[in-house]
Amino acid sequence: MFGLILLTLWGCERRAVDPNLVVESPYTLVGYIDGEDYTVGLGANEFKLAPTFERSSFGVYRFISEYHNSSSEDNIKICFNDDSQEWNNRLVDARELWDTLGVREFQTESLNLEHNRLEIRGEEVVGVEYEWSFNGIVSEETGSIVDPYVVGVDEELMIGLKLQAEGLTVDSLVLNVDQQFQVDSPVDYNFFYPEYNGDQVICRYDGDLTKVDYIIWSGQRPDGTFLAAEEGSNAVFYDLQDGVYNILMTVHLKNNVTFKHARHIVYPASATDQIANIQFRTSIDQGDDISNTLSNVVIEFEQDGKFYSSVNHANGSSSDVEFEVIDVLSQVTNNYGQSAQELVVSFSCDMQNTEDVNDILEFRDFQGTIVVAYPTPID
């Protein structure tokens, strides 16, 4: 019998991070905000730890250590950015972001995104032509990479892909991007990706699970029979049949947004089936150097309903501003069963109000242990 179950713990040999650890927990940050003592710790002072990760609509991973105080509503995030992934069909190796100890640069400029201009591609398949359609209109594009596509404001988008060989359709897929595109922000849309683990295939959501209310997985086996819908943050497929599985992920976010993502998964991994899968991401303006902008650290802070960010020019010029990875400790598991890494860090930076550039908080001499999550095991 083929089954679909919730992946509650991956890498179960690792110690799990309990978000309600007592005050003796090592997960503590101590420093000064505008000269006043400030402590971020679990337990007695009511902070909770949520190591997670997210993938932006422009294809960049952020590996996040988030501490939240539900009583004071203070919230601090420390994010490591990684733009080396580019597209979501490659395994992530986050090791290089922290394996080498020493200073990391702060991101000091915001990205300039073309919010409704999408880069679209299919996974590369040999020996086929690609037939693309957008909102039911067939495109002249015949390759795996499509010229940037502009979506109208307040429009939704349906992307169709057929793989054709010798005049026959060998596989097809339709992806409904069932959210409206807006002027001021890209569509908040995430994918999932498969990992092959012996006789199992693990499907992992590509986004920040702290923003998710619940996820429903469903689909169809190679023999045409349907999978019963199951709820879970990630999913494990076992008792596998050779061939192509059609898997549908339906994500319900806490902000009441719902979106679906479908993809075809071939088993075993060595199979030569020609399958159609679709990816897209928001374009970044020409001339914007991604590697210089993103291979660094971002700190975000919320207090009294105000939002502050380390993304500002002051952190590129001040001599007493610095972020350093002091030590790399244990690999652990977050409360979603995802891989996570303990890091000892120190930092000083200027935090600018995102709505008032003259409102600056001086974060100085912070030091302590954080935990960041990442999407695939590195061992």
Protein Blocks (a to p, Z undefined) as FASTA:
>chain_A
ZZddddfbghklbccddfkbcfklmbdcdddeehiacdddehjlopacdddddddfkopa
cdddddddfklopacddddddfklopacbccdfklmmmpgcdddddfbdcdddfkbccdd
ddddehiacdddeehiacfbfbfbdcdddddehiacdddddddeehiafbdcddddfbdc
dfkbccdddddddddehjaccdddfbdfklpfbdcdddddfkopacdddddfbdcdehia
edddddddddddfkopacdddddddddfkbcbdcddddddddddehiafklmmnccdddd
deehiacdfbdfklmmbmkbccddfbdcdddddfkopacdddddddddddddfkbmklcc
ddehiacddddddfbdfZZ
